[in-house]
Amino acid sequence: MSRTRSRARRYNQEQKLNIKKVIAVIVAILVIIMFIIGIKEILKDGSKTNDKTFPLAYYTIYEQGKWGVMDTKGNIIIEPTYSEMIVIPDSTKAIFICMENVNYENNTYTSKAVNEKNKVIYSAYDTVEVIYNHDENNNLWYESNVLKVQKDGKYGLINLEGKELLACTQDAIEPMLGTKNVFITTVGGNKGLVDSLGNVLIENKYQEISSLTSQYENGFIVKNSQGKYGVINYDKTQAVEEKYDAIQKVYGNHMYVVKEGSIWKVINNKGESFAENRFEQVKEINGENLIIKMNGKYGIINIDSEEQLPAIYEDLSYIFSDYYIAKKDGKYGVINIHNEEKLEFKYNYMTYLAEANFLQAETENAESELFDANFNKKAEGIITEINQEKNYIRIRQNNEYKYYNFKLEEKQSTEILATNTIFLSKKDGKYGYVNDKGIVVVDYQYEDATEQNNYGYVAVKKNGKWGSLNAKGEVVAECTNTLENVLVVDFIGEWHLAGDINANYYTK
């Protein structure tokens, strides 16, 4: 019995297995294994770029004197076989307008629309055309989602889906220059107006129709058969009676600038008159203040004809509150309504971006200074891009790019360009690209380069010539392109943007 008890005592004295410690050791081992695997994955994949699907779009191409179409994957959709430029009214849709049989002496031609298979669409019409428009600075655009069609010598409108918006009953259809989405129609020599949905805004009964401002919501100046002018609102109501000898293209605070006999004056929508014979021209109406021109100089009066600023400036533009951009002795500055200087007159040019609420003032050597609404300077350098779609500004400072949001706060390119797969980086005077983790994916070897465009491509410059890389940083086009006269360097595959930016086509 004693031996048995003794064995029992010896057994009870042995160290017991600690389950908690065993689990802790196992967990620690697993953590170490996972850490090692993670490091291997980072080392293996760290230089990779994020996968991303880029939008598909179509662009006109030009090669050896002929025109075609490619998509943004670099695929040739229509071989360059057309003698005249192919126009793409909406880059996201496979609808291509082709002109043929052009006779420049007689100004005659035929035109058709084809799809991505080069097959004719909208075949019920004799001709199909885009509608060109431009603003006062000659910035060109095509009217969106609307085409002009002709049948049996008469014109109408369709949308890009082929739906008839306006029957082919018009003698002519033309854009209202500088104003989007409205078109002047002619029937029997009389002018009318329709919108981009085909709605008749003004019947065909006027000698002339023009926009009051670039915003169609402000109405239209019309000239009747007696040679008198009035204003018709977008909702077809009469804003100004057709009894005046001229109307200036300016509007504000429900007021218009009209000429009756030899007298210029301002009237409101109640027919009340102000500031008679106090100006040669009204440039702007802001509240009850008028920027006027007298003897070739600009100043400000109110509607009671009281002088607010003397007419001593070469130019004057309202920005916000009671502040104005002014030009004096060939230089621009900012003053308030009390003629107090807020920014000195030392700039070559100055503009206010209302959407972002900041001032851009150009200095020497194409550089700019950016000021917030309190006139504090927040950034300076060469402005290379103001992107209102993504709300950022790109500035070149000492041969490096910096990014700012519209609050003029400096941001990293990875914050601003969050959808990119590679990001421009500079080291030791050379450009390369990193991924969103900051790891180099393209070595620092280029003397100049661009950020990624909307379709994944970047342009790179080596030995004075340009080429392109794809979204992974792989070479698509070798650096063999001399693009000294191209203002904007941009690539889609091997094709680069041509020098004529308004034409918006690519070539090799």
C-alpha positions in Angstrom: 0.0 0.0 0.0 2.8 2.4 0.8 4.4 1.7 -2.6 1.2 2.5 -4.3 0.8 5.8 -2.3 4.4 6.7 -3.1 3.8 6.3 -6.8 0.7 8.4 -6.5 2.7 11.1 -4.8 5.4 11.1 -7.4 2.8 11.5 -10.2 1.0 14.3 -8.5 4.3 16.2 -8.2 5.0 16.2 -12.0 4.5 19.6 -13.9 1.0 19.7 -15.5 0.5 20.8 -19.2 -0.6 24.5 -19.4 -3.2 24.6 -22.2 -3.2 28.5 -22.3 0.5 28.6 -22.9 0.3 26.0 -25.6 -2.4 28.0 -27.5 -0.4 31.2 -27.1 2.7 29.5 -28.6 0.6 28.2 -31.6 -0.9 31.6 -32.2 2.6 33.2 -32.1 3.9 30.7 -34.6 1.0 31.4 -36.9 1.5 35.2 -36.7 5.2 34.7 -37.6 4.2 32.5 -40.5 1.6 35.0 -41.7 4.1 37.9 -41.4 6.7 36.0 -43.5 4.1 35.2 -46.1 3.0 38.9 -46.1 6.5 40.1 -46.6 7.0 37.7 -49.5 3.7 39.0 -51.1 4.8 42.6 -50.7 8.2 41.8 -52.2 6.5 39.9 -55.0 3.6 42.3 -55.7 4.8 45.6 -54.3 5.9 46.9 -57.7 2.6 45.9 -59.3 0.0 48.5 -60.2 -3.7 48.3 -59.2 -6.0 46.8 -61.8 -8.5 49.2 -63.2 -11.0 49.3 -66.1 -10.6 52.5 -68.1 -13.6 53.9 -70.0 -13.9 53.1 -73.7 -14.1 56.0 -76.1 -13.5 56.8 -79.7 -11.2 59.3 -81.4 -10.4 60.5 -84.9 -7.0 59.5 -86.3 -5.0 60.8 -89.2 -2.3 59.0 -91.1 -0.8 59.6 -94.5 -3.4 62.1 -95.5 -6.4 59.9 -94.6 -8.8 59.8 -91.7 -10.1 57.0 -89.6 -11.2 56.1 -86.1 -9.6 54.2 -83.2 -10.8 53.4 -79.7 -8.9 54.1 -76.4 -7.6 50.5 -76.3 -5.6 51.4 -79.4 -7.8 49.3 -81.7 -8.4 50.7 -85.2 -12.2 50.9 -85.6 -12.3 52.5 -89.1 -9.1 52.3 -91.2 -7.8 55.7 -92.3 -9.3 55.7 -95.8 -11.5 58.9 -95.8 -10.3 62.0 -97.5 -12.1 64.4 -95.1 -11.9 64.4 -91.3 -14.3 62.1 -89.5 -16.3 63.9 -86.8 -17.3 62.1 -83.6 -20.1 64.0 -81.9 -20.0 62.0 -78.7 -16.7 60.2 -77.9 -18.5 57.5 -75.9 -20.8 56.4 -78.7 -19.8 54.6 -81.9 -21.4 57.2 -84.2 -19.0 58.7 -86.8 -19.9 61.5 -89.3 -18.1 61.2 -92.6 -18.0 63.8 -95.4 -17.5 62.8 -99.0 -17.6 64.3 -102.5 -16.5 67.7 -101.3 -16.3 70.4 -103.9 -14.7 73.5 -102.3 -15.4 75.7 -105.2 -19.1 75.1 -105.1 -19.2 74.5 -101.4 -21.0 71.2 -101.9 -20.6 67.8 -100.3 -22.4 64.7 -99.1 -22.3 63.4 -95.5 -23.3 60.2 -93.8 -23.2 58.6 -90.3 -21.6 55.2 -89.9 -21.2 52.8 -86.9 -18.2 50.8 -85.6 -18.6 48.4 -88.5 -18.4 51.3 -91.0 -22.1 50.6 -91.8 -24.4 53.5 -92.7 -26.9 54.5 -90.1 -29.8 57.0 -90.2 -30.1 56.0 -93.9 -33.5 57.7 -94.2 -31.8 61.0 -94.6 -29.8 62.4 -97.5 -27.2 64.0 -95.3 -26.3 63.8 -91.6 -24.1 66.5 -89.9 -22.9 67.6 -86.6 -23.7 71.2 -85.5 -20.5 73.2 -84.8 -20.6 76.1 -82.3 -17.9 78.3 -80.8 -17.7 81.1 -78.2 -16.1 84.5 -78.5 -12.7 83.0 -77.9 -13.1 80.6 -80.8 -13.3 77.6 -78.5 -15.0 75.0 -80.7 -17.5 72.3 -79.7 -20.2 70.1 -81.2 -23.7 70.4 -79.9 -24.4 67.4 -77.7 -26.8 64.6 -78.6 -28.3 66.3 -81.6 -27.5 66.1 -85.4 -28.7 68.1 -88.3 -30.3 66.0 -91.1 -31.5 66.8 -94.6 -34.1 65.3 -96.7 -35.4 66.5 -100.1 -33.6 69.8 -99.5 -35.1 70.6 -96.1 -33.5 70.3 -92.7 -34.5 68.8 -89.4 -33.0 67.5 -86.1 -32.5 64.0 -84.7 -30.8 62.8 -81.5 -27.9 60.2 -81.5 -30.4 57.4 -81.0 -32.0 58.4 -84.3 -35.2 59.8 -82.9 -36.7 62.7 -84.8 -36.7 65.9 -82.8 -37.7 68.3 -85.6 -39.1 67.3 -88.9 -37.3 68.2 -92.1 -39.3 71.3 -92.8 -36.8 74.0 -92.3 -34.9 75.9 -95.0 -31.9 76.2 -92.7 -30.8 75.3 -89.1 -27.8 77.0 -87.5 -26.4 77.2 -84.0 -26.8 80.3 -81.9 -23.1 81.2 -81.6 -21.7 81.0 -78.1 -24.9 79.5 -76.6 -25.5 75.8 -76.2 -28.6 73.8 -76.8 -30.6 76.3 -78.9 -30.8 76.6 -82.7 -31.9 79.3 -85.1 -34.3 78.0 -87.8 -35.3 79.6 -91.1 -38.5 79.2 -93.0 -39.3 81.5 -95.9 -36.7 84.0 -94.8 -38.1 84.3 -91.3 -36.1 83.3 -88.2 -37.3 81.2 -85.3 -35.7 79.2 -82.4 -35.8 75.6 -81.2 -34.0 73.9 -78.3 -32.0 70.7 -78.4 -35.2 68.6 -77.8 -36.9 70.1 -80.8 -39.2 72.4 -78.8 -40.2 75.6 -80.6 -39.2 78.5 -78.4 -39.8 81.3 -80.9 -42.0 81.1 -84.0 -40.5 81.8 -87.4 -41.4 85.5 -87.7 -38.3 87.5 -87.0 -35.6 89.1 -89.1 -32.9 88.4 -86.6 -32.5 86.4 -83.3 -29.4 86.4 -81.1 -28.6 85.5 -77.5 -28.8 88.1 -74.8 -26.0 86.4 -72.9 -24.2 83.0 -73.2 -26.9 81.6 -70.8 -30.0 80.9 -72.8 -32.1 81.2 -69.6 -31.6 85.0 -69.8 -33.5 85.3 -73.0 -33.1 86.2 -76.6 -32.9 89.5 -78.5 -35.3 89.6 -81.5 -35.6 92.0 -84.4 -39.1 92.3 -86.0 -40.1 93.1 -89.5 -40.3 96.8 -88.6 -36.6 96.8 -87.6 -37.4 97.1 -83.9 -35.8 95.1 -81.1 -37.2 93.3 -78.0 -36.4 90.4 -75.7 -38.2 87.1 -75.5 -37.7 84.8 -72.5 -36.8 81.1 -72.7 -40.4 80.4 -71.5 -41.7 82.3 -74.6 -42.9 85.3 -72.5 -42.1 88.8 -73.7 -39.4 90.4 -71.4 -38.9 93.6 -73.4 -41.4 95.1 -75.8 -40.3 95.2 -79.5 -40.0 98.9 -79.8 -36.3 99.7 -79.3 -33.6 100.7 -81.9 -30.9 98.5 -80.3 -30.3 96.3 -77.3 -26.9 95.5 -75.8 -25.9 92.0 -74.9 -25.9 92.4 -71.2 -28.4 91.4 -68.4 -28.6 91.4 -64.7 -31.1 91.9 -61.8 -34.0 91.8 -64.4 -32.6 94.9 -66.2 -31.7 95.4 -69.8 -29.8 98.1 -71.7 -31.7 99.6 -74.6 -31.5 102.4 -77.1 -34.6 104.5 -77.9 -33.9 107.1 -80.6 -30.4 108.4 -79.8 -30.7 107.7 -76.0 -29.1 104.7 -74.3 -30.7 103.8 -71.0 -31.4 100.9 -68.6 -34.9 99.5 -68.1 -36.3 96.9 -65.8 -39.0 94.3 -66.5 -41.6 96.8 -65.4 -40.5 99.3 -68.1 -39.0 101.8 -65.7 -36.0 103.7 -67.0 -32.6 104.5 -65.3 -29.3 106.2 -66.1 -30.4 107.8 -69.3 -27.4 109.1 -71.5 -24.9 108.2 -68.7 -22.9 105.7 -70.7 -21.7 104.6 -74.1 -21.9 100.9 -73.1 -22.8 98.9 -70.1 -20.4 96.0 -69.6 -22.0 94.4 -66.6 -25.0 94.8 -64.3 -24.4 93.7 -60.7 -27.3 94.4 -58.4 -27.9 98.1 -58.7 -24.4 98.9 -59.9 -23.5 99.2 -63.6 -20.0 98.8 -65.0 -20.1 101.5 -67.8 -17.8 102.7 -70.5 -17.4 106.4 -71.1 -14.8 108.0 -73.4 -13.1 104.6 -73.8 -12.6 104.1 -70.0 -14.6 102.0 -67.5 -16.1 103.0 -64.2 -19.2 102.3 -62.1 -22.5 104.1 -61.5 -25.6 103.0 -59.8 -29.1 103.0 -61.3 -29.7 106.4 -59.8 -26.7 107.6 -62.0 -24.5 108.2 -58.9 -20.8 107.6 -59.6 -19.4 104.8 -57.6 -16.0 104.5 -59.3 -14.6 107.1 -61.8 -14.3 106.0 -65.4 -10.5 105.9 -65.4 -9.8 102.1 -65.9 -8.8 100.3 -69.1 -10.9 97.3 -68.0 -13.2 96.5 -65.1 -14.9 93.2 -64.1 -17.0 92.3 -61.1 -15.8 89.3 -59.0 -17.7 89.1 -55.6 -19.0 91.2 -52.7 -17.9 94.8 -53.6 -14.6 93.8 -55.3 -13.5 94.3 -58.9 -10.6 93.3 -61.2 -9.3 96.5 -62.7 -6.7 97.3 -65.4 -4.6 100.5 -65.1 -1.5 101.4 -67.1 -1.5 98.0 -68.7 -1.5 96.1 -65.5 -4.2 94.3 -63.5 -5.1 94.6 -59.8 -8.1 94.4 -57.5 -10.0 97.3 -56.0 -13.2 97.6 -54.0 -16.2 99.9 -54.7 -14.5 102.6 -52.6 -11.5 102.6 -55.0 -9.3 101.0 -52.4 -6.5 98.8 -53.7 -6.7 95.1 -52.5 -4.1 93.6 -54.9 -1.6 96.0 -56.4 -1.5 96.7 -60.2 1.4 94.6 -61.2 -0.1 91.6 -63.0 -0.2 90.9 -66.8 -3.6 89.3 -66.5 -6.1 88.4 -63.9 -9.2 86.2 -63.8 -11.7 85.0 -61.1 -12.9 81.4 -61.2 -16.3 81.7 -59.6 -16.9 77.9 -59.3 -13.8 77.6 -57.1 -13.8 81.1 -55.5 -10.2 81.9 -56.2 -8.2 84.5 -58.2 -5.5 83.6 -60.7 -3.1 86.5 -61.4 -0.5 86.0 -64.1 3.0 87.4 -63.6 6.1 87.3 -65.8 7.3 84.1 -67.6 3.8 82.6 -67.7 3.7 82.1 -64.0 0.6 82.7 -61.8 -0.2 83.5 -58.2 -3.4 82.1 -56.7 -5.4 84.0 -54.1 -8.3 83.0 -51.9 -11.4 85.1 -51.3 -9.5 87.0 -48.6 -6.8 87.9 -51.1 -4.2 85.7 -49.3 -1.6 84.2 -51.7 -1.9 80.4 -51.4 0.2 79.1 -54.3 2.3 80.2 -57.3 3.9 78.6 -60.3 3.0 77.7 -63.9 -0.6 76.5 -64.0 -0.7 73.4 -66.2 -4.3 72.4 -65.5 -7.4 73.6 -63.8 -9.7 70.5 -63.7 -13.3 71.5 -62.9 -14.5 68.0 -63.2 -12.3 66.7 -60.4 -11.8 70.0 -58.7 -8.1 70.3 -58.7 -5.3 72.6 -59.9 -1.9 71.4 -61.1 1.0 73.8 -60.8 4.6 73.4 -62.0 7.0 74.7 -59.5 10.8 74.4 -60.0 10.2 71.7 -62.7 8.0 69.7 -60.3 4.2 69.3 -60.3 2.2 70.1 -57.2 -1.5 69.6 -56.7 -4.1 71.8 -55.0 -7.8 71.4 -54.4 -10.2 74.3 -55.0 -9.7 75.4 -51.4 -6.1 76.0 -52.5 -4.9 73.3 -50.1 -1.9 71.3 -51.3 -2.6 67.6 -51.8 -0.6 64.5 -52.9 -1.2 63.3 -56.4 -2.5 60.0 -55.0 -5.3 61.9 -53.2 -6.2 64.1 -56.2 -5.8 61.4 -58.9 -7.2 58.5 -56.8 -8.3 56.5 -59.8 -4.9 56.4 -61.4 -2.8 53.2 -61.5 0.6 54.9 -61.7 1.7 58.3 -60.5 4.4 60.7 -61.8 7.4 61.0 -59.5 10.7 62.9 -59.7 14.2 62.0 -58.4 17.6 63.4 -59.1 16.2 65.5 -61.9 14.5 62.6 -63.7 10.9 61.4 -63.9 9.6 58.0 -63.3 6.3 56.4 -61.9 5.3 54.9 -58.6 2.2 52.9 -57.7 -0.3 54.0 -55.0 2.0 52.5 -52.3 4.8 54.8 -53.4 6.8 51.8 -54.9 8.7 52.5 -58.1 7.2 50.8 -61.1 9.0 52.8 -63.8 12.6 53.8 -63.2 13.6 57.5 -63.1 14.9 57.8 -66.6 12.8 60.5 -68.4 13.5 64.2 -68.8 9.8 65.0 -68.8 6.6 63.1 -68.4 2.8 63.5 -67.9 0.3 62.2 -65.4 -1.9 59.4 -66.6 -4.8 60.4 -68.9 -8.4 59.2 -68.6 -7.6 56.1 -70.6 -4.5 54.9 -68.7 -1.7 56.2 -70.9 1.2 58.5 -70.0 3.6 60.5 -72.2 7.3 60.3 -71.5 10.2 62.2 -73.0 13.8 61.0 -73.5 16.6 62.5 -75.5 14.2 65.3 -76.6 11.6 63.0 -78.0 8.3 61.6 -76.7 6.7 58.2 -76.4 4.1 56.5 -74.2 3.5 53.9 -71.5 0.4 52.0 -70.6 -1.4 51.7 -67.3 1.2 49.2 -66.1 4.1 51.4 -67.0 5.0 49.3 -70.0 6.3 50.9 -73.2 3.7 51.3 -75.9 5.4 53.8 -78.1 9.2 54.3 -78.1 10.5 57.9 -77.6 10.8 58.8 -81.3 8.2 61.6 -81.6 9.4 65.2 -81.9 6.5 67.3 -80.6 8.0 70.7 -80.2 4.9 72.5 -81.7 2.3 70.5 -79.9 0.9 72.5 -77.0 -0.6 69.5 -75.1 1.3 66.2 -75.2 -1.1 63.3 -74.9 -1.1 59.7 -76.2 -3.5 56.9 -76.8 -1.4 53.9 -77.5 1.1 54.8 -80.3 -1.0 57.8 -81.4 -0.4 61.3 -80.1 -2.7 64.4 -80.0 -2.2 66.6 -82.9 -1.2 70.3 -82.6 -4.7 71.6 -83.4 -6.3 71.1 -80.0 -9.8 72.2 -81.2 -9.8 69.5 -83.8 -9.1 66.9 -81.2 -7.6 64.1 -83.3 -4.6 61.8 -83.0 -1.8 61.0 -85.4 1.5 59.3 -85.6 
